[in-house]
C-alpha cells in the first residue's frame, strides 16, 4: 500500500483552513444515525467523545479503569503550550511550530506540526471556558512559565496538576454528554481487538473486566485514543494499566505502525530503589525552570550534597549547553545524565541519580515563591522519599516516558485501515523523534477536540450510504473466538513463572538495549532475547483464576503478551534507523563531542511498518521540508 | 521485613466475604504498600491461589483509583495521602496490617478490595460541568479572574475522586466530594451561569445514590489526599438554601 498523507494544498499557514473549507459536511439529522466507538477516555478520547456527541453522533466510550477520570492524562504535571504571546516575548505560531519541529529533530510532517501550533491558542480559550483554573496573575490574566527546548514563556499551568485539571474538564464534558444520552460510557471494559469488515473498521471486541464477559460492539467508525506504550519497559512514568494492546491488535489487523522505537526518556523522574519497584514517579520538568542540575566533580564523592562546595560541583547541562542550560530538551538532558552516571559520577544509594538543586532559587527568590510554584511537587517528593527538598537537593534519574511512535496516521488522523482513527499519544504525528515538554497535553486535546471532529465527517459521509453491520456478522464471531482462544491459551499454560517476572525480564532487555542509547550489536541481541521471552512466556507463564471473573492477573498477562510482540518491532525499528535523531541515539552515529549525528540524506522518512505474520515490512513516508531547513539541532 | 496481612477476600458482590491471614517475609522498607501487595500476589500465583483484587493505576497519588482501609484508616496511617504513596517504612517489622475495602452502601464491593464508585460519576453527570460546546469559547483573557478566586477554585478542583471521604465518614456522606466540584465550578465566572441548578441537581443525585448526610465530624478532610477543606461543605450548605429559595 502506498502511504498517502493527504496533506492539503496551499501555503503552510493556510492548509488547515483550506482543508476545513473543502471537507464534507453531514447534516445533523444524519449524524444521529451514525455510531462511533472511542477507545480510551484520556484527554484525546474524552475530548473527542464529548465533541463528537455534541455534533450529534452516537458514541460508545471505553476505558479499562473504573472511571473515565483516571486516564493517565491525569498525571501530566507541568503544563500545556500555546502560542498566545501573552508574555510579549516574541512568540508566534511560526516560532512554536519551529520549536516543535526542531525539537523533534526534523522527523515530523511540517503540515501536522504547524497545525499543532496553530490550534494551540484557541485551545486555551476552550479550557478556560470549561472551567480549568489555570494559574493567574494578580490582575486576573493568565500566567505562563517556560519549558524545555524553548526560549519563550508559553506554558499554561494549573499548579503541578495541569493534566488533572484538563482531564477533569474533558471528563466533565464527557459526562455532560452521558446525561444528554449521546454517550454510553463503558468503564471497566478493555478493548481486545478491532473488527474489520470489507477492509473497514466496523467494531471492537471488549472484555468486561468486572465479569470477564467478552462482548461485541459495532459502529460506523472506531477511534483509538489509548495513550502511550512505555510500560513495555515495565519501569516507566506511566500508570500500571497503560498498555499497547488495542493499537497492537489494530496493527496486526492491518494498521501500519510508525516509528515504534521513538520513545522519550524523561530526565527528571525519581530513581529506582529496588527490584520490586513497580513504577518511576515523574517530577515535573517545570522544576528545571528554577532547579539546577549537577553531580560532584569528583568520581564517587560520597559526601552529603550540602557538604560539597560550589567549586566541586559540575553543573553539566549549563557547562555543555550554555544557551539553554537546565532547560535543554528532554532527550538531551536525559542523555547527559546517563553520560555522567555511566562515567561514575552518579549519586544516591545505587549511584543512579543526579541532583536537582533549589538552593540558589530559594536564596534568590525566597522559599515562599518556590513553595507557591512547586509546593505540591515538593510535598510529593517528601511523601515518596522522606526527604525535604527545601533543605537538600532532589535526586532524579531518567525514566521511560512518552511514546512519540504509534499508529501511522494521515493528516485526517486516520490509520491505514479506513474508518480506524488514532488520536493522542497512540499515533505518530506531530512530535517527530522527540516531544517538547507541555506539547503532549496539547496534542491529545487538539486531536480530540479540534481535529478529529473536523476530519471524521469526510469518511462518515460515505458510510452513511452503507448499512452498518450488526454484531451477528460472521467477522464478529471470528474475532471474538480468536480473542477467547488467546485467553484460554494463556490460562492453560499453567507454567511456573508469574506475569510480573516475565515483565521484569522484558523491561530489562528493553531498558538496556532500546532506551537512551542503542547500537547494532545490542539491538540484534535484544531481538533474540525478546523472541526467547516470547517462547518462554507461552510455555511457562502461570496465571491463576479463570476468565469469567474479575481477574487482574489475566489482564496483566494479556497486556504483556502484546508488549512482548511490540518490543520486537521497537528493536527492529531502532536497528533499521542508522542515524541518531532526537530520542533515538545510535552510538555508531555521533559527533566527536558525543552529540547526535543525523543523516537527512538517507533517513528523512517516517519508518512505517506493516505486520506480516510475525515479521515486519518497512514502508517509508519521505518527509519533505518546504518551509523549514533541517539544521543541526544545537542547544549549545 | 516481615508482616502479617489480614485482607478482606470476597468473590463477588453477592458472596460473603471474610478476612484472610497472610504472613509474608522478604519485604523491604522502601517498597510502597501496593508493591507489597504485588509481591504477596506473586507468591499467591506460585502457590496456585487466586490473586487479591485491588485498585490502582497511576501510583503517584493523582488518578484516585487506589484506596483501601488500612488498620482502620482510609489510605493508611498518614493524613492526606493516597494508598499508593504509603510505604512499608511506615510499618514495623512483625506488624499486623488489616486491609479492607471502602465500606459504604453507595460503593458496593465488586471483588476483594475493589468497590464500585460509579455513583461519583453519576453525581458529576448531574451538573459537574460547564455547559459550553467545543468551539464556543471567548478569548481566554477576555474575562479576568482574580488570582484569589482562581486559586480557591483550584483548591476545590484538586479532588481526585478516590472516595476516602465517604469511606472514612461514619455516615458515608459524599458531601466533601460533591461540594468540592460544585465550588470549583461555581466560583468561576464561567460556571456561575448555572450555579444554582448545578448545586440542586448534584446534591439531589447525592441523596439518590444513598450517601449519608454530613454531620460535620471533619473526618473527611483529615484523610483527603487533595486536602479539600470542609469549608467547602459549609459553602455548599449555605448556598443550597439560597438556591432553593430564590432560583431554580
Boltz contact constraints between the chains, C-beta under 6 A:
constraints:
  - contact:
      token1: [A, 51]
      token2: [B, 134]
      max_distance: 6.0
  - contact:
      token1: [A, 54]
      token2: [B, 133]
      max_distance: 6.0
  - contact:
      token1: [A, 65]
      token2: [B, 57]
      max_distance: 6.0
  - contact:
      token1: [A, 65]
      token2: [B, 65]
      max_distance: 6.0
  - contact:
      token1: [A, 67]
      token2: [B, 121]
      max_distance: 6.0
  - contact:
      token1: [A, 69]
      token2: [B, 161]
      max_distance: 6.0
  - contact:
      token1: [A, 70]
      token2: [B, 57]
      max_distance: 6.0
  - contact:
      token1: [A, 70]
      token2: [B, 63]
      max_distance: 6.0
  - contact:
      token1: [A, 70]
      token2: [B, 65]
      max_distance: 6.0
  - contact:
      token1: [A, 74]
      token2: [B, 62]
      max_distance: 6.0
  - contact:
      token1: [A, 74]
      token2: [B, 63]
      max_distance: 6.0
  - contact:
      token1: [A, 75]
      token2: [B, 58]
      max_distance: 6.0
  - contact:
      token1: [A, 75]
      token2: [B, 62]
      max_distance: 6.0
  - contact:
      token1: [A, 124]
      token2: [B, 140]
      max_distance: 6.0
  - contact:
      token1: [A, 125]
      token2: [B, 137]
      max_distance: 6.0
  - contact:
      token1: [A, 125]
      token2: [B, 139]
      max_distance: 6.0
  - contact:
      token1: [A, 125]
      token2: [B, 140]
      max_distance: 6.0
  - contact:
      token1: [A, 126]
      token2: [B, 137]
      max_distance: 6.0
  - contact:
      token1: [A, 128]
      token2: [B, 140]
      max_distance: 6.0
  - contact:
      token1: [A, 129]
      token2: [B, 132]
      max_distance: 6.0
  - contact:
      token1: [A, 129]
      token2: [B, 137]
      max_distance: 6.0
  - contact:
      token1: [A, 129]
      token2: [B, 190]
      max_distance: 6.0
  - contact:
      token1: [A, 130]
      token2: [B, 130]
      max_distance: 6.0
  - contact:
      token1: [A, 131]
      token2: [B, 130]
      max_distance: 6.0
  - contact:
      token1: [A, 131]
      token2: [B, 185]
      max_distance: 6.0
  - contact:
      token1: [A, 131]
      token2: [B, 188]
      max_distance: 6.0
  - contact:
      token1: [A, 131]
      token2: [B, 190]
      max_distance: 6.0
  - contact:
      token1: [A, 131]
      token2: [B, 191]
      max_distance: 6.0
  - contact:
      token1: [A, 133]
      token2: [B, 150]
      max_distance: 6.0
  - contact:
      token1: [A, 133]
      token2: [B, 153]
      max_distance: 6.0
  - contact:
      token1: [A, 133]
      token2: [B, 154]
      max_distance: 6.0
  - contact:
      token1: [A, 133]
      token2: [B, 157]
      max_distance: 6.0
  - contact:
      token1: [A, 136]
      token2: [B, 145]
      max_distance: 6.0
  - contact:
      token1: [A, 136]
      token2: [B, 147]
      max_distance: 6.0
  - contact:
      token1: [A, 136]
      token2: [B, 150]
      max_distance: 6.0
  - contact:
      token1: [A, 138]
      token2: [B, 147]
      max_distance: 6.0
  - contact:
      token1: [A, 140]
      token2: [B, 144]
      max_distance: 6.0
  - contact:
      token1: [A, 140]
      token2: [B, 145]
      max_distance: 6.0
  - contact:
      token1: [A, 140]
      token2: [B, 146]
      max_distance: 6.0
  - contact:
      token1: [A, 141]
      token2: [B, 141]
      max_distance: 6.0
  - contact:
      token1: [A, 142]
      token2: [B, 140]
      max_distance: 6.0
  - contact:
      token1: [A, 164]
      token2: [B, 62]
      max_distance: 6.0
  - contact:
      token1: [A, 172]
      token2: [B, 128]
      max_distance: 6.0
  - contact:
      token1: [A, 172]
      token2: [B, 129]
      max_distance: 6.0
  - contact:
      token1: [A, 173]
      token2: [B, 129]
      max_distance: 6.0
  - contact:
      token1: [A, 175]
      token2: [B, 124]
      max_distance: 6.0
  - contact:
      token1: [A, 175]
      token2: [B, 125]
      max_distance: 6.0
  - contact:
      token1: [A, 176]
      token2: [B, 129]
      max_distance: 6.0
  - contact:
      token1: [A, 178]
      token2: [B, 125]
      max_distance: 6.0
  - contact:
      token1: [A, 179]
      token2: [B, 125]
      max_distance: 6.0
  - contact:
      token1: [A, 210]
      token2: [B, 110]
      max_distance: 6.0
  - contact:
      token1: [A, 239]
      token2: [B, 57]
      max_distance: 6.0
  - contact:
      token1: [A, 239]
      token2: [B, 58]
      max_distance: 6.0
  - contact:
      token1: [A, 240]
      token2: [B, 57]
      max_distance: 6.0
  - contact:
      token1: [A, 241]
      token2: [B, 57]
      max_distance: 6.0
  - contact:
      token1: [A, 273]
      token2: [B, 30]
      max_distance: 6.0
  - contact:
      token1: [A, 274]
      token2: [B, 28]
      max_distance: 6.0
  - contact:
      token1: [A, 274]
      token2: [B, 30]
      max_distance: 6.0
  - contact:
      token1: [A, 276]
      token2: [B, 31]
      max_distance: 6.0
  - contact:
      token1: [A, 276]
      token2: [B, 35]
      max_distance: 6.0
  - contact:
      token1: [A, 276]
      token2: [B, 39]
      max_distance: 6.0
  - contact:
      token1: [A, 278]
      token2: [B, 35]
      max_distance: 6.0
  - contact:
      token1: [A, 278]
      token2: [B, 38]
      max_distance: 6.0
  - contact:
      token1: [A, 279]
      token2: [B, 59]
      max_distance: 6.0
  - contact:
      token1: [A, 281]
      token2: [B, 60]
      max_distance: 6.0
  - contact:
      token1: [A, 383]
      token2: [B, 85]
      max_distance: 6.0
  - contact:
      token1: [A, 449]
      token2: [B, 134]
      max_distance: 6.0
  - contact:
      token1: [A, 498]
      token2: [B, 42]
      max_distance: 6.0
  - contact:
      token1: [A, 498]
      token2: [B, 45]
      max_distance: 6.0
  - contact:
      token1: [A, 500]
      token2: [B, 42]
      max_distance: 6.0
  - contact:
      token1: [A, 542]
      token2: [B, 45]
      max_distance: 6.0
  - contact:
      token1: [A, 544]
      token2: [B, 45]
      max_distance: 6.0
  - contact:
      token1: [A, 544]
      token2: [B, 50]
      max_distance: 6.0
  - contact:
      token1: [A, 545]
      token2: [B, 50]
      max_distance: 6.0
  - contact:
      token1: [A, 550]
      token2: [B, 53]
      max_distance: 6.0
  - contact:
      token1: [A, 550]
      token2: [B, 111]
      max_distance: 6.0
  - contact:
      token1: [A, 552]
      token2: [B, 53]
      max_distance: 6.0
  - contact:
      token1: [A, 553]
      token2: [B, 51]
      max_distance: 6.0
